[in-house]
Amino acid sequence: MSKYSALGLLRGAFNGQRHWQPAWRDPEPRANYDVVIIGGGGHGLATAYYLASVHGIRNVAVLEKGYIGGGNTGRNTTLVRSNYRLPELHTFFEFGLKMWEHLSDELNYNVMFSPRGAMFLGHSDSDMTMLAQRGDAMRVDGIDAELLTRDQVAKIEPLLDMSRDARFPIHGALTQRRGGTARHDAVAWGYARGANRLGVDIIQKCEVTGFVRDGDAVVGVETTRGRIGAGRTGICVAGHSGHVAAMAGLRLPIESQTLQALVTEGVKPMIRSVIMSQSLHCYISQSDKGGVVMGGDPDNWPSYAQRGQPMVTEGAIAQAIALVPALSRLRMLRTWGGVTDMSFDGSPIIGTTPVPNLFLNGGWCYGGFKATPASGWTYAHTLATGEPHALNAPFALDRFARGATIDETGVGPMPNHR
């Protein structure tokens, strides 16, 4: 497979762009693989890439029931950051943020990482105290964090409503200047191309319908394209983790909910950074095409739908307009929804399961996209060695039974779960 370069683009200008090859093969599934990864999203493809590039395991298949980039990887708000308070979380995401900074070069594919800054607004004295605590915890571990005054916030984002009688008065903010955004589908395509180049089979339109067992151990999967043997099998299906795990007899401590977002028509630059809030679940950024991207809370009831409810969209829009009144003049272009697997403590699950040869990567709640490189790296280590990497060891499935939950906010994200 040819390497992408400026010279290749120039050559294409003279031959009608006819020299480009498909980014990845479309192979028929083989009878057996060393590792089968269920799910062709960003995490599954990153895992396959690092299995091949880092661990030398190239007899790998990624099984995707739809098409590459058609799931949550293409249905998110593209935010990248590591500004968490708990050390287990900010250490993991900081490892991933450092990978983001060099990912385009590594994959020879422009993932359009844009470190424009990620800013949490504070709307009260208590908000600012919590943001200061978060920033202190980050800096102790060598992660950049800067507490901003009200005037500094206004200088960065002049369109914010800074008036004293604003619906959500702004007292200051905590910013991580290395945070930002990346192009979601480019991440999936880049990892798919990289994995394919190393010999990984990416098999689309191949839905897993069951597991093949030898005693208690999983030794393969049943699919709509036949039985496929596997030395080890990794579940990596985002909001469908509970459904797929149930086919192996596992009941996971998660609940699937719809998380939706929206984008406006394209306009000239008006949002310089990523705007988030300590008290609101509202986030705002502007894409490279000029559309203002907004997101909010999930629908807060179990669902596998990829379309959200209008009242949830309305709530996110109301919060965004309260923060940036100028957004009221824009027309909404489209909305979309993804299916998220909400864990009991709001943190992911990456590691082994009670079923031999079966591994799990899920429970990402709101944070799946930003974790893509770190998730792939650590999950690949776990699948290759059978043991968790130091970074994902705290996110073991059995932490719930041990009472070792990792709850960033101090409140569960699923208060109505029974």
N, C-alpha and C positions, 0 to 999 in steps of 0.2 A: 504494500500500500504506500502510495507516494506521500511525501511529507508536504504539509501546507507551508507555503512561503510567499513572499512578495513576488519572487520570480515566477512562481506558478500562476499567480493572478495576472501578471503581465503577459505570460504566454497565452493564457486564456483569452485575453483581449484580442489576440490575433487569430484564434481558431474557433471563435464562437462559443467558448467555454465547453467544448466537446471532449476535452481530455480528462475530465473529472471522473473518478471511479466511485461506486457506492461506498458510503462511509463504513458499512459493515455487511458481512455476508448474511444470507438467509438460508442456513443449512437445514437439512433434515436431521432430526434428533437421532443420536446414536443409541445403542442398546444400553451402554453403561458409561458412567462418568465417576471420577474421583469425588467430585463435589457437584451437587445440584442446588442452585439457588432459586427459590420460588419468589418471583417478583422482579420485574425489569424496570424498576424506578431508579432514582439516583443512588439509593443505598445499595440495592442489589447489584447494580452495574459497577459501583465503586468497589464493592467487596470482591467481585470477580476480577476487576483490574488489579487490585492489590494482591489477591491470591496468586495471580500470574506474574506480576512484576516484582513483588517482594519475596514471595515464598516459593516461586518456581512451580506452582501447581497450575498446569494449563489445561488439563483434561476436565474442564469445567463447563457446565451448561447453565445459562440464565433462562428461566422459563417465564414468559409473560403472556397472560391470557388475552391481552389486547395488543397495543402497539407501544413502542418505546416512547416515553415522555407523555403518555396519555393519562397517567394517574396523577397522584399528588405532586409529582415533580413539576408538572405543567399547570398545577392548580394551587399555587401559593402566592405569597407576596414578596418573595425573593430576598428577605432580610438576612443579613449575616452579621453576627456579633458574638461576643463572649462575656458580656457584662452581667454575669450572675453573681449572687452573693455567696452561695455555698461552695466550698472548695472542690467538691466532687464534680459539680457542674461547670464552674468557670475554668477549672484545669482542663477538663475534657474539651470544652468549646474553644478555649484558647489554643489548644493543640490544633484543632480544626481551622481556626482563623489564620494561623501561621501557614497552614497548607493552602488555604484560599489564596494567599498572597503570591504563590508561585504556581498555581494550578494550571493556568493557561500555558505556561512554558512547558510544564511537565507533560501535559496531554497533547501539545501542539494543536490546541484548539482554543479559540478565544471564548472564555466563559463570561467575559464582560464584568469581571469583578471591579466594583467601584467603591473604594473606601472613602465615602463622603461624610462619614460620621454617623453615629447612632446615639440619639439624645433622649433620655427619659426626663420628662417634665415633672416638676414638683408643684402641687397646688395648695400646699399648706405647710405649716411649720413641721408637723409630724411627717409629712412626705419628705421634706428636706432632710430630716433626721435619718429616715430610713435610707435615702439615697446616699447620704454621707457614710452610713454604716456599710452599704454595698460597695461604695468606692474604696473605703479603707480595706475591706476584705480582699478586693481585687488587687490593690497596690501591694499588700503584704505578699502576695504571690507573684509580683512582678508584672501585673497586667495593667495597661494604661487606663486610667479613669481620672476625670477632671470635674470637679464640682463648679458649676457656673452660677454667677449671680444673675439677677433678673435682667440687668442691662446687657450682660454678655449674651444671654439668650436672645434678646431683641436684636442684637447686632447680627447674629447668625441667621435668625429666621424673622425678618422684619414684618412678615404678614401675620404672625401670631397676634391674637387679641391680648395685648398687654395692659389693657385698662383695668383699673381697680374694681370696677363693677362687672367684670367679665363673668360669664357663667362658671368658668373654671379659672380663677385667678392664678397667674403664673408667678411663683416665688423664686424660681431658679430651675436648675436641671443638673443631671449627671450625664456627661457625654463620654463616649469612647470614640475617639477620632479615627481609629483604624477600622471601625465597623462600617457597614454600608450595605450594598446590594450586589447581586450577581444575576445573570440571565438564566432562569430556571431550566428551560428546555436545552440550552446550550450545554449545561452541566451534564444532563443525561446523554446527549449526543456525543460529547467529548469522551466521557467514560466508556460509552458503548464502542466508539471507534478505537479507543486505546485497548480495551479488552479484546476486541476482535483481532487487532493487530498482533496480539500475543497468543492467539489460538483459541480463545474462548468462543464457544458456540452460543449465539444469542438467538433464541427460538421464540418468535412471536406467534400469536394466535395459538397458544398452547396452554390450556387451562388445566391446573392440577385438580383432580377429582377425588383423590384418595392416596393413602400411603400403603406401600408394600412392606409387610412385616416378616421378620424371621424371629419367632418368639416375641420378645418385647421390643427388639431393635428395629428401627426403620432401615430398610435396605433399598428403597426405591420409591418411586411415585407412579400413580396411575394418572394418565393425562388424556385429553381429548385427541392426542396424536399417538397414543399407545403407552405401554409400560416402559419406564426408564429406570434402570438400576443406578444406585448411588452409594458410594462409600459413606458420605456424610451429606445431610440435607439441611439447608438453611432457610428458614421462613423469613421473608423480608417483604411483607405485603401491606405495610402501613395499616389503614383502617380496617382491613380484612384479616388482621392477625387472629382475632378470636375465632372467626369462621374456619380458617385454615387449620389452626391448632386443634380445634374441636374434632377434625377428621382423624387426628392422632390420639384422641381421647384426653386432650388437655383442656382445662378450663382456666382461662387467664384472668387476672385481676384488672381487666380493662373494659371500657365501653366505647363503642363506635358512635361518633357524632359527626354531623356535617359542620364544617368550618368554611365560611364563604368570604369572598372579597369582591372588590369592584374596581373599575378604572374609568376615568373620565376621558373626554376628548383630549387630544393633544394640544398643549398650549406652550408658550415660551417658558423658560425656567422660572419657577416661583417657589419651589420647595428645595432648599439646598442640601438638607441632610435627611436622615430618617427620624421622624418625630414619633415618639411614643409617650406614654403617660404612666406615672406611678399609681394613680388612682383609677384611671379609665383603662378599659381594654380597647384602645383605639390606636392605630398606627397609620402613618401617612408618609409616603415617599413619592418621588416623581421618576418615571421611567426615562430611559434614554430617548424614547419616541415622543416624550412630552406629556403622556397621560399621567394623571395623579392617581396613584394606587392607594386604596384604603381597605382596611380590614378591621374586624372587631371580634366579638364573642362568638363561640359556636352556638348552634341552635339549642343546646342544653337538653336534648332528649335523644334517645338512641335512634340512629338512622343510618342506612347505607346509601342514601340519596346523594347525588352530586349536584343537586340544586337546593339552595337554601330558601328560607322563608322571608318574605318581604319585610315583615316587621323587624327582623334582626338586621337586615340591610338598612332599614330606616333608622334604627338606633345608632348604628355605626356612622351613618352619614350625619346625623344630628350632632354627635360628639365631635366629628371632624370639623363641621361648619362652626361649632362653638369655639373651637381652637383657632381655626383659620377662616374667618368670615368670607374671604374672597372666594372660597370654594363654592359658595352658593350660586355663583354666576356660571358655573360649568355644567355641561350636560354629561350625564352618565352614559358611557359607551357600552359597557357590558358588565355582567356579574358572572361569577363562577363559584363552584363549591368543590371541596375535597372531603374525603371521609377520613377522619382522624381517629386514632385509637387512644383514648384518654385513660391513662393509668391512674391508680388510686392516689399516688403522691405527686403526679405531674412530671415525673422523670421517666426516662426510657428504660427498656428492658433489653439487655444485650448479653447473651451468654448461652450456657447449656440449658437443657430441660431435663426433667426426670425420664424422658424417653431416650434410650441410647441412640446415638448417631443423629439426633434431631436437635437443631439449634434455633434460637429465636432472636430476632432483631425487630423490636416494635415498641409500642407505648410512647410514641414521640410527642403526643399532644400537639402543641403549637410549634415545636422547635425542630421539626424534622429536616427542613431544607438546609438550614445553617450548619447542621451536623454532618452533612453528606460526606465530606472527606474523612473526618475523624471516625465516623461510624463505619465507613468502608474499611479503613485501616485496621481498627480494633476488631471488627467482626471477622475480617480475613485472618487475623492472627488467631482468633478463637477457633475458627473452622479448621485452620491448618494444624494447630497444635492440640486442640481439644481442651485447652485451658484459656481462661480469660486473660486479656492484656491488662496491665496494671491500671490503665485508664478506664476500662469498662468493668473491672471487677466489682466496684460498688453498685453497679446496675444489674446485679444478678436477679433472676426471677425469685429466688428463695428469700430475698430481703423482706418480703411482706410477711412471710411466716416467722422470720427472725425478729421482726419489729425494727428493722434497720432502714426505714423509709427515708427518702431524700426529698423533702418538701421545701421548695424554695420560698414559698409565700407564707408557710405556716398554716394554710387552710387547704383542704382538699379541693381539687378542681371539679369534683363530682359530688356535691353535697346531697343530691337526691338519689344517689345510687344505693341500691339495696342488695 
